[in-house]
């Protein structure tokens, strides 16, 4: 007897064993008794999946299988819009199970080069794995991430110098002529995104100060030519920004994503006025549809001094409130080693600025759609990929429910996070 004649109720926990691995276009799976997130609220009902996509019910044949979700709360899998955990083959092996276990299926890694990106691509499984957007990273000769890269290289080789980093770990651009001359290095990384680093670009004196060597960024006048070059290749641009001036430079130059909300820490000699976004820059970000990835939780992670952190958090809250009021889209990224965007979700929940449905929408819809805008992710409607999580409890009633992932489905197939194998 064909399995299509069967109509069975299968608890999802048993799926790995109970569901056949068929990918036939005729396999119609109906997921019943669940609450489905529509971006505002949960609606009880059932949904159908054919060939890895949600489908409507009009005119459809009877389902070949039914899967009982037992009153669970279904959300699109989560996105992580700023991290480095999966940006080389070693990190992918080490961290993929954490991402899948936490339900973070889509992640943007915001630095990379030809070698590291090729390693990640080779390590990713063709199905049932975390989906990663990879980046080519551009900064100045004395810019971030040189300082971090050198510190790590010198653990192995005390004599390592910048030549091991320049045009390897990131592409160095110091002049407009470099934009064209270095572009083959960007293309060699086969990036999904380009990241530009700005660090107090309003303060060129930093570049003369040896304490900041390796922690600076691009000259501000190079940002617009770099954005134009990337856009000509169809690549979106994310900017690492640290000051309010950097934010304004990035937005005016046409970047697509601001990858840090300025002011997650105050640099030496700087105060809130250096990090308070201008009304003009916020309005321009709203007008251009720039998405801001605040990485706000970085503030608590790197804070050393309890007084400084209270000023940082107060300013962060003010900037976030003004961005939200202006309608600037916000997405979630943690930029935290050994963590995912769930820590950012928790930090943003703690600001009290966002309704539960806004936070859940950011985590499960805005962020996945920012990372993979053309792939039908971040939604549970007909035509969307059948990627979803089943939560035990209602995350609109208790934010902690996002950590209670009962089951994971990717492309219509049950996923086991610990071996990342399908069914
Ligand atoms: Zn980062």
Boltz pocket constraint, residues with backbone or C-beta under 6 A from the ligand:
constraints:
  - pocket:
      binder: B
      contacts: [[A, 82], [A, 83], [A, 84], [A, 110], [A, 335]]
      max_distance: 6.0
